Amino acid sequence: MSLPKPEMILIDVDGTLVDSVPDLAYCVNEMLKQLGIPERDEQSIRHWVGNGVERLVKRGLINALDGEPDQALYEKALPIFRELYAVNTSVRSHLYDGVLEGLDYMQAAGYRLGCVTNKAAEFTRPILRDLGIADYFEVTICGDDTPRKKPDPLPLLTAAEKLSVKPENSMMIGDSQSDVKAARAAGFSIICLSYGYNHGEDIRDFNPDAVIDSFTELKQLI
């Protein structure tokens, strides 16, 4: 199987390039400890990641994917989490196997690479730098760089505009239904990783153009 070759490839961070759950889980539980709330198990937290820090904090407080915590508690919790995560963005997090090989392949093949994530810039840029992959990307669009996040197409279209590439000549690589929805709405093709954060659902159910188990498989697709 092969897909039409794009001019530009945008790549998600959490659950696609980086397994960031170990650091996120640590910070959620340290936050909860400070608030006198029971800790959550890492597997639950793994299912909560992917919609930005604010949503993750809310899910940690209520111990569920959907719902809203007490507003006063949330306003107390969020700055605690941000302070913790600012010094724990890349202490336990790591690149998935095959990511460096995939990035090297795409770079050598001449693809223009960008990064589009719902993670805030204050956390995204350090983790890309600390894990040694920041220089692969011509453009990085973070969760607070545009008025709307994925699954809205705006972050993808913003990256395409910055690099002067048409959406129909662009591809997204992600791991979640938000990535699929954003790519479809933007007119991009979309490849998903099977191992990422999709709230416990099989990414195949959302019909991306292809699903791979490792970035090393990109050589056979593009």
C-alpha positions in Angstrom: 0.0 0.0 0.0 1.2 3.5 -0.7 -0.4 7.0 -0.4 0.0 10.1 -2.5 3.2 11.9 -1.6 2.5 15.1 0.3 4.7 18.3 0.2 4.3 18.8 3.9 3.7 16.4 6.8 2.5 17.7 10.2 3.0 15.5 13.2 1.3 15.4 16.6 3.3 15.1 19.8 1.7 13.2 22.7 0.9 9.6 21.8 2.5 10.0 18.4 6.1 11.1 18.8 6.4 11.0 22.6 5.0 8.8 25.3 4.4 11.7 27.8 2.1 9.8 30.1 4.7 9.0 32.7 5.4 12.7 33.4 1.7 13.7 33.0 0.6 10.9 35.5 3.3 12.0 38.0 2.1 15.6 37.8 -1.6 14.7 38.1 -1.0 12.6 41.1 1.3 15.1 42.8 -1.3 17.8 42.2 -4.0 15.6 43.7 -1.8 14.8 46.7 -1.4 18.6 47.4 -5.2 18.9 47.2 -5.9 15.9 49.5 -7.5 13.9 46.8 -6.7 10.2 46.1 -4.2 9.4 43.3 -5.4 8.0 40.0 -3.9 5.0 38.2 -1.6 5.6 35.2 -3.8 3.5 32.9 -6.8 5.9 33.5 -4.6 8.9 33.0 -3.4 7.4 29.7 -7.0 7.5 28.5 -7.4 11.1 29.5 -4.5 12.6 27.6 -4.9 14.4 24.2 -7.1 17.5 24.7 -4.7 19.8 26.5 -3.6 20.4 30.0 -6.9 22.1 31.2 -9.0 19.1 30.2 -6.5 16.6 31.7 -6.6 18.5 35.1 -10.4 18.4 35.0 -10.4 14.7 34.3 -8.0 14.1 37.1 -10.1 15.9 39.5 -13.3 14.0 38.7 -11.6 10.7 37.9 -13.6 10.4 34.6 -13.2 11.3 30.9 -16.3 13.5 30.8 -17.8 15.9 33.2 -16.8 19.1 35.1 -15.2 19.5 38.5 -16.1 22.2 41.0 -14.9 25.4 39.5 -13.1 26.7 42.6 -11.3 23.4 43.0 -10.3 23.5 39.3 -9.0 27.1 39.6 -6.9 26.0 42.5 -5.6 22.8 40.8 -4.6 24.1 37.4 -1.7 26.4 38.5 -0.4 23.5 40.8 -0.3 21.2 37.8 1.3 23.8 35.5 4.0 24.5 38.1 4.7 20.7 38.4 4.7 20.0 34.7 7.0 23.0 33.9 9.8 21.1 35.7 8.7 17.6 34.7 7.9 17.9 30.9 10.7 15.5 29.9 11.9 13.8 33.1 10.2 10.5 32.4 8.8 11.0 28.9 10.5 9.4 25.9 10.3 9.0 22.2 8.5 5.9 20.9 10.6 3.3 19.2 11.1 4.1 15.5 10.4 7.8 15.8 14.0 9.0 15.1 14.3 6.6 12.2 11.0 7.9 10.7 11.9 11.5 11.1 15.3 10.9 9.5 13.7 9.1 6.6 11.1 11.9 6.0 13.8 14.6 6.3 16.1 12.7 3.9 13.3 12.2 1.4 12.7 16.0 1.3 9.4 16.2 3.1 8.8 19.5 4.8 7.9 18.7 8.4 5.9 20.5 11.0 4.5 19.8 14.5 0.9 20.5 15.5 -0.2 19.7 19.0 -2.8 20.7 21.6 -0.1 20.9 24.2 0.7 24.5 25.3 3.8 26.1 23.9 5.4 26.4 27.4 5.5 22.6 27.5 5.8 21.6 23.9 9.0 23.5 23.0 11.0 22.2 26.0 10.0 18.6 25.4 10.9 18.7 21.7 14.2 20.3 22.6 15.0 18.0 25.5 14.2 14.9 23.4 16.4 16.2 20.5 13.8 16.5 17.8 13.0 20.2 17.7 15.2 20.9 14.7 13.3 18.5 12.4 10.3 20.9 12.2 10.1 24.0 10.1 6.9 25.1 12.0 5.5 24.2 15.4 1.9 25.1 16.2 1.0 24.6 19.8 -2.4 24.5 21.6 -2.3 28.1 22.6 -0.9 29.4 19.2 -4.4 29.5 17.6 -7.8 30.5 18.9 -9.0 26.9 18.4 -7.4 23.5 18.9 -7.7 20.2 17.2 -10.2 18.7 16.2 -10.8 22.1 14.7 -8.8 22.3 11.4 -7.4 25.8 12.2 -4.0 24.7 13.6 -3.4 22.5 10.6 -4.4 25.2 8.1 -2.3 27.8 10.0 0.8 25.5 9.6 0.0 25.0 5.9 -0.3 28.8 5.4 3.0 29.5 7.2 4.8 27.0 4.8 2.8 28.1 1.8 1.6 24.6 1.1 -1.9 23.7 -0.1 -4.1 21.5 2.2 -4.6 19.0 -0.5 -0.8 18.5 -0.7 -0.5 18.0 3.1 -0.6 15.1 5.4 -1.1 14.7 9.2 0.4 12.0 11.3 -1.4 11.5 14.6 -2.9 9.0 17.0 -6.4 10.2 18.0 -9.8 10.9 16.6 -9.0 14.6 17.1 -6.2 14.3 14.6 -8.5 12.4 12.1 -11.3 15.0 12.4 -8.9 17.9 12.1 -7.2 16.4 9.1 -10.5 15.6 7.3 -11.8 19.1 8.0 -8.6 20.7 6.7 -8.5 18.6 3.6 -5.3 16.7 4.6 -4.6 13.0 4.3 -4.1 11.3 7.7 -1.9 8.4 9.0 -2.4 7.2 12.5 -0.2 5.3 15.0 -1.9 2.3 16.6 -0.2 2.8 20.0 -1.3 6.4 20.9 -3.8 8.1 23.2 -7.4 7.7 21.8 -9.3 7.5 25.1 -9.3 3.7 24.9 -10.9 3.4 21.5 -9.3 1.7 18.4 -8.1 4.4 16.1 -9.1 2.2 13.1 -12.8 2.9 14.0 -12.2 6.5 12.8 -11.1 5.5 9.3 -7.7 7.3 8.8 -6.1 6.7 5.5 -3.6 4.2 7.1 -2.7 2.9 10.5 0.9 1.9 11.4 2.5 0.4 14.4 5.8 2.3 14.0 7.3 5.3 12.2 9.6 2.9 10.5 6.6 1.7 8.4 6.4 5.2 6.7 9.0 4.1 4.1 6.4 1.7 2.6 3.6 4.3 2.6 5.1 7.6 1.4 
